Structure formats: C-alpha cells, structure tokens
Amino acid sequence: MVILKIGTGSKEREVEIVNEKGIWENGNYHVFSSGFLDGGNIAPEPHDISSASFLGELNINKEKERWDYKGDKLNADEQKQVAEFIMDYQAPDGVY
C-alpha cells in the first residue's frame, strides 16, 4: 500500500494504491480515496472494493508502458498520475 497525492492546486487529493500481490510489477492495482495525511479515517484491511472509497482499478503493463482503468471516479489526468507513479515505483530494499 502506498499513499499518493494527485491532482493540481485546490483539486489535490490523496489516494491509496493497493497491490494485492505485494510486488510492484505488471497486474491489477486497486485505488481508494484516502485521508491518511490529513488525519482522516483509514479503511481497515483488507480493502473492500464495494466500499464508497473505492475509486477503481488500474491494470498496468510496465513493459508496454500501458494501463487500463476500470472505473469512473478518476479523471484522465488523475489516472495518468497514478499509472505513471506505479510504473516508476521502486520499492525500498527489503519491502515488496
């Protein structure tokens, strides 16, 4: 799980990116709204894709540098920000 701030200016918001496999490779990533940095409530794990905080799913292919978004709560710019973060992300040593 990673918390990422997306958007620009007054339209910024935090999202939580969850990879069920635990490795940051090709595959599906669930995106949830988050209030972690501003002291909001965090949804208990495992994350529930039927909850109101679920923003959609990104299917990432790092080799082809492509993604497919399933959902309707992230605009095109937000999708791109999340996808580019995932494609560039390198987990710290000892963390998957």
C-alpha angles and dihedrals in degrees: 000000000000130000114220131183111222136177130046136271115334090353094069119130138166124246131189116222116205126189110191092202093058094228125096100231135107114322145072124329124190118217122207133178112253137198094183099121095045095047096259125148119283119216112244117249136284090058114235114224090199092061124104090246093064108108100179145277130282120204106205128200106185096184093056092034090230136131137187121207121209110194143053105237101082120067121223094266092050091048090052093049092051094043093049091049091052093046092051098039118118114187115229116259111284093019125099 
